[in-house]
Structure formats: structure tokens, C-alpha cells
């Protein structure tokens, strides 16, 4: 008997219809079934309610601005999770919370083995004073010796409003990030220019013309643009400078 997989995406009432349809178009193109939920709800609450009520073996989440670039992108993540009884998806760092160095599987592209979630005592997906959405689940899995798998960014299209984001000691990511040629996550979809870019990229994925040509490299440690610096990070840097 095969494993049961559930992939879930939510979006707020009144969301841009073209934006939502672009996401649905990609998933339909790859013949990947998704449970779409239109609801006014917090990200963590949606994830927690969904996984706790799900009868699937593998429960996956994709943000409405995160799409697979190939059909195998989703298949490979599901296979890994099922084989290793673990967690997989895109990587993320929480730059607004100290120590800013814990890399975990992002809630925007998050797949987990449901029995693992149950075995860990149904941990919360809500952020804490030390973790972001879904980060605590990953942290708890690590504490129990469970290794997760995460795709790392290779390219991104534009700087976020505050500057590009650090991914600890790996490099950077930003608006329109490509994760290892597997997934594309827009970020900051509240800006119209980014909405237009996402719709364009979805069409390219469907047409088979998507390319990273012209994008910034996430691995360029000498990025010439603005790099985001959060308040606690600047405070730490200032204290260090006093001792140098």
C-alpha cells in the first residue's frame, strides 16, 4: 500500500485572483493535487490545525507564493520524508532572532512525516521568543536525533525592501529565490511589482522557459547591494567594534 500525501496551501480572502490562479496553474500543470484553503488565519495556526487533523502519512505545506519548478521537486521531497521519517523543504534562517544562525526547513515549503510529528508530542508551529514559524518543530526533531533535508538558494531576483537576507555563513537570498533548481519562492508578495514577477515566472514554468539567467547569485559573498542588518545584530556589531 502506498503512502498517503497531503499538500496544503492557504491564502487570504480578497487575494489577487491572478496570483492565486498562477499558483494553481503550476500545480495543475504538474498534476500535483493541493488542498487550497481561502481563510483569514495565521500561518502557524493553519499549519498546526492542518497537520493535527490530517490522516496523511506525509503532510506538506506550500505558500501561495512558492511553487515547484519541476514535478520531481515535490516527488523527491515526499520520497525523502517517507524514507527517512523526517522533515524536508526549503531552508531558512531567522534573522530577526538571536543567534540568527539556526538553519531550518521553512514553513513556506515544509514537508513532514506525520508519525514523527505525533511521536514528538504534536509540537507547536507558532513562533516563540527564540524561534520563527515551524522552527521549533525542526529544532525539536534535531534534539531527538532526526536529520532533516533542506534545499539551499542558488539565485534570487531582487533585493527585499530592507536589503538581502543572510543565510548564516552560506550566502544570501531575497525576492524571487530559486532553491537548488527545485522550488521558487517569491517573498514580499504585498508589492505589485513582485506580484507581476511571480505571475510571469509561473507562466514560464508552465511553458518550460524558466531560467535563472540575469538573477543574482546567492553564493556571491561579495554582494554589491544592500544587506539587511537587524537591530540586535547591529547592537552586537557595535559592542564588538568597541573591543577591536
N, C-alpha and C positions, 0 to 999 in steps of 0.2 A: 504494500500500500504506500502511495506517495505521501509526501508531507503536505500539509495544508498551509498556504501562504496568504497573508492578508496585507495589502499595501493601502495606506491611508493618507489622504490629503484634505486639509480644510482651508477654507477661505472665508473672508468676512462678507456678510450681506452688503450688497452695493459695490462689490469689487468690479473692476473693469472687465466687462464681458469678453472683450477681445483677448485680454490677458489670460483669463481662465480658459477660454477655448483654445488658446495656443498650447497651453499645458496639456489639455485633454487631447488635442490633435496629435501630439508627440506620443503620448501613451497609447492612443488608438493605433497609430502607425506601427508601433512595435507589438501591438496586440497584447498589451500588459494591462490586466484589469486593475482598476483603482476604485476604492471607496471614497467618493468625493462627498464632503460634508460642508454645507454652507451654514455657518453659525458664528455668532458673536461669542467667542470663547478665548481664554488664554491658551497660549501654545502648550505650556506644560499640562494644563488641565485636559486639553484634547488628547495628548499622548497618554496620560495616565488613565483617563476614562476608557480610551480605546483598547489599550492593552489589557486592562483588567477585565474587560467584558468579552475579549476575543477568545475564540476557541481554536485559533490557528496555531500551528507549530512555530512558524516564523512570522513575526509581526513587523512590518516595515512602515516607515514614515517618509514621505517626500513633501517638502514645502511646495506651495503653488508656484514658486519661482525657481524650483530646482528640477531639472529634467535629466534623464539618461541620454547619453549620446549614441548608444547602441543598445540593441535588445539584450546582448550578452552582459551589459553593465549590470542590469538587475539580476539576471540569472546567476552570474558569478557571485554576487553578494549573498544571494539566498543559499547557494551551494556551500559557501564558506561557513555561514552561520549554522546551517544544518549539520555539516560535517564536524565542526569544532564546538558546537553547542555554545556559541559565543555571540559577539556583537560586531557589526561591521557597517561601514558607510564612509562619509567624507570626514576629514579631520578638521578640528577647530581648536583654537586657543582662546581662553577668556582673558582678554587684555585689560579689562576694567577691574579685575580682581587679582590681588596678590596671591601667588607669586608670578602669575602670567606665563608660567612655563608648562603647565599640565596640558598635554595634548590628549584629546578625547574624540569620540565619534559624535559628530554634530547632529543636533536634533533635526536639521534640515534634510538630512539623508541618513536615516538611522534604522538599522535592521537588527532584531534581537531574537534569540531563541526563547520562546515563551516559557518553557520549563525552567530555564535559568532564572528568569525574572521571578518566577514563583519560588524557586529554591532560595533566592536571596531575600525573601520576605516581602516581595512586592514593594521595592523601594520607590521613593517619590521622584517624579520628574521635575518637580518645582525647583527653582533656584534657591540657594541658601546664601549665607553671608560669605561663603567660600567657593561656591560652585554656581555655574550657569544652568540653563535648562538642559536636562538629560545628563549633565556632567556627573552628578552624584551617582547615578546608576553605573556609569563607566568606572568611576573611582571605586565603588564597592566591588564590582567584578574584579578589578585589579587586586584589591585587598584579599580576595578569595582565590587568587592564582589563576584567574581566567584571562587569557590574552585576547585582545580584540584586534581587528584589522581595519586600517583606515587608509583611504586614498589621499595622496598629497597633491597640492596645487602645482601646476606647471606653468599656467598662464592666467592673466587677468586683463580685462579690457580698459578699465578706467580707475582713477583714484576715488575712493569714497570722499564724502564731504570733509572729513577730518584728517584725510591722508590715508595711505595704505596701512594695512594691519600687519603686525608682526605675527609670525608663526614660530615663536620661540627662536631657536637657533637655525631654523631651516631656511627662512626667507620671508616672502611677503605674499599677501593675497588682497583682493579688493573687489570692486564691482565687476560682475561678469567673470567669475573664476572658473577655470577648467580644472577638474580634478583627475589627473592622470589619464586624460582622454576618455574617462568613463562617465562623468557627470558634469553638468554645467549649472552653477548656482549664481543667480543674478545679484542678490543682496540689494538693499535700499530701493525696493520697488515702488516706494512712495513718490519718486521723482519721474515725471513723464518721459524724460529722455531715456531713462533706464527701461521703462515700460516698452517704448518703441524698439529698443535694442533687443529685449527679450523676445518680443513677437517676431522680429526679424530672424533671430537665432533659431527659434523653434521651426520656422519655415525652412531654414537651411538644413536643419537636422532631418526633416521630413524629405526634403529634396535631395539629400545626400551631398550637399555642398558646404557643410560646416567646416571651418578651418580656423586655426589659431594664428594664421598669418596676420601680422600687424599688431598683435597683442604684446603686452609687457611680459617679460619672463619673471616668474615667481622666484626663480633661483638666482636672480641678479642681486647680490648683496650690496652692490653699489648703485641702487636705485636713485635716480637723479631727482625724483619728485618729492612730494611731502610725505613724511612718515608719521603716522599718528603717535601721539605721546599723551598718555592719560595722566590725570592729576597725581595719583600715588606714585606713578613711575617717575614723573618729573621731580617730585619731592625726594625720592630715593637718589636720583642722579645728583641733585643739589647737595645732599648730605655727603655723598661720595666725593664730589668735587672739593669739598672743604678739607678732605683728608689727603688729597693728592698733592 
